[in-house]
Amino acid sequence: RRYGLAEAFPSEVMAEAEAAAGRPDDESDRRADFRDWTAFTIDGETAQDFDDAVSVRSLGGGRRLLGVHIADVSHYVRPGTALDLEAYERATSVYLPGLTLPMLPERLSNDVCSLRPRVDRRAFSVLLEIDAEGRVEKAEFTPSLIRTVERLTYTAVFAVFQGDVAERERLRAVVPDLLEMRELAGLLRRRRLEAGSLDFDLVEPQLVYSEGRLTGVAGFSPNEAHKLIEEFMVSANVAVAAFLERRGVPSIYRVHAKPDEADLEKLADILAQVPYEVGRCGW
C-alpha cells in the first residue's frame, strides 16, 4: 500500500483474461508442434509460474539442437486491450512474503501462460543448432505448441549432476537429456568466456522468512543447474538480438554506465598490491 501496488484487478481486466484463456488459434497463428519433444522447466522450489522450458536433441557428430521455449503471452494479451494497459501500469509481478501481486490475472499467469507439466501450452521457441565446439550455426524462431514432461527444480537437477542415485532413479526419464544439456552448457560457457564475457561468480544475499516475517539473511551461491539455465537463456537472447540487429529492428537493451572514477582509483590501488599497474589516463 505504501507504494500504491494494486492488490486486485478491475472487473473488465478479469473478464478479458477469462475470455483470452479460451482464445483459439486463428489461421494466421500456425504453430510448430513440439509436443513429442522432451521439454521441461527448471525453477526454484517456491516458483509459482513457469514461463520457460528447455529441450535438447542430438544431431550426430557432436552437434545438438537446443530448444528454449518461452510461454507465448502475446497470444492472450493483445495490444490496446484492458489486459495490456493494466499490465503496462503494473510493469512487473511483485513477490512479497506469502503474497504475490501478479502483472496478469492468475487465470493467465498461473494457468494458461504457465508451462505446467503434461498439458498443452502455447509457446514461442528459439531453436539453436550448435556444433561440437559450442558454436551456434543456425537459429530459428517460431510460435509453437509444447507439452513439458516434468517440472524440475535446481536442487534436483544439481543432485543428478552430483550423482545422487535416488534423484537419478526418480528422474530417470529425463536424466539422459540433463546430462546432454550439462555438456552443452559447458561448451557454451567456455566459448562465452573466451569471447571476453564477464562472469560475476558472487555469493548473493537470500532473505529468509518464517510465517511471513524476515528472520535472517543467508548467503546463496548459484549451482551448476542455475548456470545451465543461464547459459541457455543467454544464448537464446544473443540469437534474438542478432536477428533483430541484422534486420534493423528497434529493440530495448541496456547500456552499462561508466564506472565511478573513485571506484576505479580504489581498484587501481588494490591491483597495485599484486603488483599490477593500471594506467589512469583517459578515465
SEFIGU-868573 format. One record per residue (C-alpha): x, y, z; chain. Coordinates in steps of 0.001 Angstrom, whole numbers, plus 500000, padded with zeros to 6 digits. Example, Ala and Ser with C-alpha at 12.3 -4.5 7.8 and 13.67 -1.06 7.14 Angstrom:
% SEFIGU-868573
[[512300 495500 507800] "A"];
[[513670 498940 507140] "A"];
% end
This chain:
% SEFIGU-868573
[[500000 500000 500000] "A"];
[[502921 502331 500706] "A"];
[[503981 502089 497067] "A"];
[[500482 502044 495613] "A"];
[[500711 498448 494397] "A"];
[[497382 497134 493147] "A"];
[[496030 494151 495071] "A"];
[[493089 493414 492768] "A"];
[[492303 493593 489064] "A"];
[[489441 495641 487603] "A"];
[[486415 493556 486595] "A"];
[[486972 494420 482914] "A"];
[[490501 493013 483073] "A"];
[[489310 489829 484789] "A"];
[[486642 489340 482132] "A"];
[[489178 489824 479339] "A"];
[[491559 487346 480966] "A"];
[[488848 484695 481150] "A"];
[[487875 485271 477520] "A"];
[[491514 485293 476379] "A"];
[[492219 481998 478154] "A"];
[[489827 480276 475776] "A"];
[[491008 482053 472643] "A"];
[[491646 479564 469812] "A"];
[[494461 479852 467277] "A"];
[[493407 481572 464065] "A"];
[[494544 480613 460589] "A"];
[[497490 483015 460678] "A"];
[[498705 481604 464006] "A"];
[[500320 478428 462702] "A"];
[[502442 476731 465325] "A"];
[[505209 474178 465130] "A"];
[[504164 471109 467090] "A"];
[[506877 470116 469578] "A"];
[[504633 468171 471945] "A"];
[[506592 464965 471337] "A"];
[[509870 466634 472392] "A"];
[[511304 466013 475846] "A"];
[[510993 469530 477242] "A"];
[[510912 470521 480901] "A"];
[[511071 473525 483185] "A"];
[[513791 474094 485795] "A"];
[[512974 476590 488559] "A"];
[[513312 477142 492282] "A"];
[[511210 475177 494754] "A"];
[[508985 478166 495504] "A"];
[[508344 479183 491880] "A"];
[[504659 479767 491207] "A"];
[[504645 480154 487432] "A"];
[[506802 478504 484813] "A"];
[[507454 480700 481807] "A"];
[[510401 478969 480141] "A"];
[[511275 475394 479253] "A"];
[[514280 473771 477580] "A"];
[[514918 470760 475376] "A"];
[[517896 469232 473585] "A"];
[[518253 466823 470691] "A"];
[[521385 465193 469321] "A"];
[[522004 465822 465615] "A"];
[[525006 463487 465404] "A"];
[[528699 464265 465180] "A"];
[[528618 466195 468451] "A"];
[[526045 468652 467058] "A"];
[[522904 469437 469049] "A"];
[[519599 471231 468656] "A"];
[[518829 473350 471713] "A"];
[[515260 474466 472231] "A"];
[[514393 477394 474502] "A"];
[[510614 477669 474772] "A"];
[[509010 480787 476253] "A"];
[[505327 480941 477205] "A"];
[[503535 482891 474463] "A"];
[[501783 485587 476478] "A"];
[[501281 487640 473308] "A"];
[[498654 485159 472125] "A"];
[[496468 486102 475075] "A"];
[[497359 489752 475722] "A"];
[[496654 491842 472634] "A"];
[[497859 495463 472250] "A"];
[[495474 498136 473447] "A"];
[[493218 495841 475470] "A"];
[[492376 496417 479114] "A"];
[[494665 493481 479914] "A"];
[[497543 495110 478069] "A"];
[[497034 498517 479680] "A"];
[[496766 497018 483173] "A"];
[[499966 495027 482659] "A"];
[[501677 498202 481423] "A"];
[[500645 500032 484595] "A"];
[[501870 497236 486856] "A"];
[[505115 496790 484858] "A"];
[[506053 493554 486654] "A"];
[[504885 490968 489129] "A"];
[[505798 491725 492744] "A"];
[[506741 488942 495167] "A"];
[[506295 489542 498898] "A"];
[[506470 487085 501818] "A"];
[[503343 484960 501467] "A"];
[[501879 487250 498801] "A"];
[[502290 487624 495047] "A"];
[[500901 490585 493109] "A"];
[[500995 489310 489513] "A"];
[[501250 491503 486432] "A"];
[[498497 489451 484789] "A"];
[[495445 487789 486374] "A"];
[[496181 484307 487720] "A"];
[[493957 482707 485085] "A"];
[[496769 483635 482703] "A"];
[[499938 483958 484817] "A"];
[[499463 480751 486828] "A"];
[[497432 478766 484338] "A"];
[[497361 479037 480543] "A"];
[[500617 481058 480328] "A"];
[[502406 478732 482748] "A"];
[[504264 475778 481189] "A"];
[[502867 473194 483555] "A"];
[[503886 469563 483040] "A"];
[[501870 467213 480850] "A"];
[[499472 469821 479460] "A"];
[[499500 471524 476066] "A"];
[[500769 475082 476127] "A"];
[[501402 477766 473506] "A"];
[[504985 478980 473418] "A"];
[[507465 480865 471285] "A"];
[[510526 478741 470610] "A"];
[[514134 479594 469834] "A"];
[[515863 476671 468120] "A"];
[[519659 476761 468029] "A"];
[[521785 474337 466033] "A"];
[[525105 474128 467885] "A"];
[[528256 472374 466679] "A"];
[[530625 470207 468679] "A"];
[[532692 473268 469654] "A"];
[[529732 475211 471044] "A"];
[[529269 477499 468034] "A"];
[[525701 478411 467082] "A"];
[[525430 477503 463390] "A"];
[[521767 478316 462853] "A"];
[[518927 479985 464758] "A"];
[[515201 479683 464087] "A"];
[[512272 481347 465835] "A"];
[[508725 480022 465693] "A"];
[[505392 480058 467509] "A"];
[[504993 476577 468938] "A"];
[[502901 474123 470874] "A"];
[[504700 472214 473626] "A"];
[[503910 469809 476452] "A"];
[[506555 469711 479187] "A"];
[[507208 466281 480657] "A"];
[[508395 467386 484094] "A"];
[[508649 470314 486483] "A"];
[[512238 470187 487754] "A"];
[[513970 472203 490452] "A"];
[[517535 473483 490555] "A"];
[[518134 471360 493657] "A"];
[[517014 468145 491968] "A"];
[[518965 468819 488763] "A"];
[[522123 469624 490729] "A"];
[[521661 466386 492683] "A"];
[[521519 464485 489387] "A"];
[[524739 466188 488284] "A"];
[[526335 465203 491596] "A"];
[[525463 461548 491001] "A"];
[[522647 461277 493547] "A"];
[[521308 457741 492988] "A"];
[[517821 458419 494356] "A"];
[[517294 461525 492201] "A"];
[[518688 459825 489120] "A"];
[[516230 456990 489604] "A"];
[[513295 459328 490255] "A"];
[[514085 461402 487152] "A"];
[[515416 458563 485004] "A"];
[[513204 459578 482046] "A"];
[[514999 462921 481698] "A"];
[[518470 462121 483062] "A"];
[[519989 461473 479579] "A"];
[[518713 464887 478412] "A"];
[[520024 466594 481552] "A"];
[[523494 465113 481077] "A"];
[[523448 466158 477407] "A"];
[[522474 469669 478473] "A"];
[[525219 469725 481082] "A"];
[[527863 469045 478445] "A"];
[[526330 471582 476045] "A"];
[[526151 474294 478716] "A"];
[[529834 473711 479472] "A"];
[[530733 474260 475818] "A"];
[[528635 477422 475587] "A"];
[[530123 478797 478791] "A"];
[[533688 478158 477644] "A"];
[[533121 479911 474321] "A"];
[[531387 482834 476037] "A"];
[[534292 483368 478440] "A"];
[[536843 483018 475634] "A"];
[[534983 485776 473802] "A"];
[[535521 488100 476779] "A"];
[[532211 487835 478610] "A"];
[[532376 488846 482270] "A"];
[[531480 486232 484856] "A"];
[[530469 487535 488285] "A"];
[[530561 484400 490420] "A"];
[[529422 486067 493638] "A"];
[[527551 484972 496747] "A"];
[[524103 486571 496652] "A"];
[[522015 487562 499671] "A"];
[[518883 485491 500194] "A"];
[[516179 486696 502571] "A"];
[[514894 484024 504951] "A"];
[[511257 484243 506077] "A"];
[[509224 482341 508631] "A"];
[[505461 482784 508790] "A"];
[[505704 485968 506763] "A"];
[[508395 487583 508905] "A"];
[[512017 488194 507997] "A"];
[[514194 486024 510219] "A"];
[[517605 486381 508621] "A"];
[[519803 486754 505582] "A"];
[[521727 483793 504193] "A"];
[[524381 483523 501528] "A"];
[[523288 481936 498265] "A"];
[[525646 480699 495561] "A"];
[[524163 479608 492208] "A"];
[[524938 475964 491483] "A"];
[[525578 474205 488183] "A"];
[[521858 473837 487471] "A"];
[[521321 477604 487734] "A"];
[[524272 478196 485423] "A"];
[[522927 475697 482885] "A"];
[[519686 477641 482502] "A"];
[[521635 480917 482464] "A"];
[[523797 479740 479541] "A"];
[[520785 478610 477535] "A"];
[[518880 481853 478143] "A"];
[[521915 483989 477273] "A"];
[[522398 482007 474043] "A"];
[[518737 482485 473104] "A"];
[[518860 486205 473887] "A"];
[[522036 486696 471865] "A"];
[[520427 484910 468898] "A"];
[[517321 487101 469129] "A"];
[[519411 490287 469434] "A"];
[[521488 489320 466393] "A"];
[[518314 488554 464426] "A"];
[[516840 491974 465229] "A"];
[[520100 493805 464560] "A"];
[[520544 492225 461118] "A"];
[[517073 493432 460148] "A"];
[[517416 496891 461682] "A"];
[[514502 496300 464032] "A"];
[[514479 498670 467055] "A"];
[[514680 496841 470376] "A"];
[[515155 497541 474055] "A"];
[[518608 496978 475507] "A"];
[[520640 498115 478474] "A"];
[[523808 500194 478420] "A"];
[[526001 499938 481496] "A"];
[[527089 503325 482794] "A"];
[[530805 504061 483060] "A"];
[[532228 503166 486471] "A"];
[[532690 505896 489024] "A"];
[[536205 507382 488917] "A"];
[[536649 506935 492673] "A"];
[[535859 503216 492308] "A"];
[[538438 502910 489541] "A"];
[[541030 504562 491786] "A"];
[[540286 502031 494526] "A"];
[[540592 499188 492024] "A"];
[[543927 500518 490787] "A"];
[[545232 500707 494372] "A"];
[[544185 497108 495024] "A"];
[[545716 495825 491797] "A"];
[[548941 497671 492565] "A"];
[[549449 495285 495517] "A"];
[[549555 492271 493165] "A"];
[[551560 494065 491582] "A"];
[[549590 495059 488501] "A"];
[[549931 498552 487130] "A"];
[[546847 500232 485664] "A"];
[[547168 503423 483666] "A"];
[[544884 506226 484856] "A"];
[[544914 508226 481615] "A"];
[[541594 508506 479850] "A"];
[[539444 507707 482882] "A"];
% end
